[in-house]
C-alpha cells in the first residue's frame, strides 16, 4: 500500500495559489498610494528639516572603502588570500579540479565512493 500522500500532489498548487494571493494583495496595497507624484519638482529634493541642501560635493562623505574597518581588522587573513588570487579564471578552474580530485580520492580511500 504505497499511496502517494495528497499533500505531495497539491503542495505546488497550494504554493502557487498562495503566491498569487500575495501578489494580488501587494498590487492592491501599492495602488492605494499617492498618485500626484511629479518628477522634477520640489517633491524630488532632499529634505533637511526645511534647510537648503548643500551641494553634492559638500554633503558627500568621502571614504576610501566603506568596509575599511572590517578589512583592517581581518588584515592578517585577507593579506595572504588576496595575494593568492590572480583573477584568472583558468587558475580557479585548476584549483576546483584539484580539490575535486583530492575529495574523490579521499572518498574512494574511505570506501564511500
For each residue, the residues with C-beta under 8 A, 3 or more apart:
1:
2:
3:
4: 8 9
5: 8 9
6: 9 10
7: 10 11
8: 4 5 11
9: 4 5 6
10: 6 7 13 14
11: 7 8 14 15
12: 15 16
13: 10 16 17
14: 10 11 17 18
15: 11 12 18 19
16: 12 13 19 20
17: 13 14 20 21
18: 14 15 21 22
19: 15 16 22 23
20: 16 17 23 24
21: 17 18 24 25
22: 18 19 25 26
23: 19 20 26 27
24: 20 21 27 28
25: 21 22 28 29
26: 22 23 29 30
27: 23 24 30 31
28: 24 25 31 32
29: 25 26 32
30: 26 27 33
31: 27 28
32: 28 29
33: 30
34: 37
35:
36:
37: 34 43
38: 41 43
39: 43 44
40: 44
41: 38 44
42: 45
43: 37 38 39
44: 39 40 41
45: 42 53
46: 53
47: 50
48: 51 52 53
49:
50: 47
51: 48
52: 48
53: 45 46 48 59
54: 58 59
55: 58 59
56: 59 60
57: 60
58: 54 55
59: 53 54 55 56
60: 56 57
61:
62:
63: 66 68
64: 68
65: 68 71
66: 63
67: 70 71
68: 63 64 65 71 72
69: 72 73
70: 67 73 74
71: 65 67 68 74 75 78
72: 68 69 75
73: 69 70
74: 70 71 77 78
75: 71 72 78 79
76: 79
77: 74 80 81
78: 71 74 75 81 82
79: 75 76 82 83
80: 77 83 84
81: 77 78 84 85
82: 78 79 85
83: 79 80
84: 80 81
85: 81 82
86: 91
87:
88: 91 92
89: 92 93
90: 93 94
91: 86 88 94 95
92: 88 89 95 96
93: 89 90 96 97
94: 90 91 97 98
95: 91 92 98 99
96: 92 93 99 100
97: 93 94 100 101
98: 94 95 101 102
99: 95 96 102 103
100: 96 97 103 104
101: 97 98 104 105
102: 98 99 105 106
103: 99 100 106 107
104: 100 101 107 108 113
105: 101 102 108 109
106: 102 103 109 110
107: 103 104 110 112 113
108: 104 105 111 112 113
109: 105 106
110: 106 107 113
111: 108
112: 107 108
113: 104 107 108 110
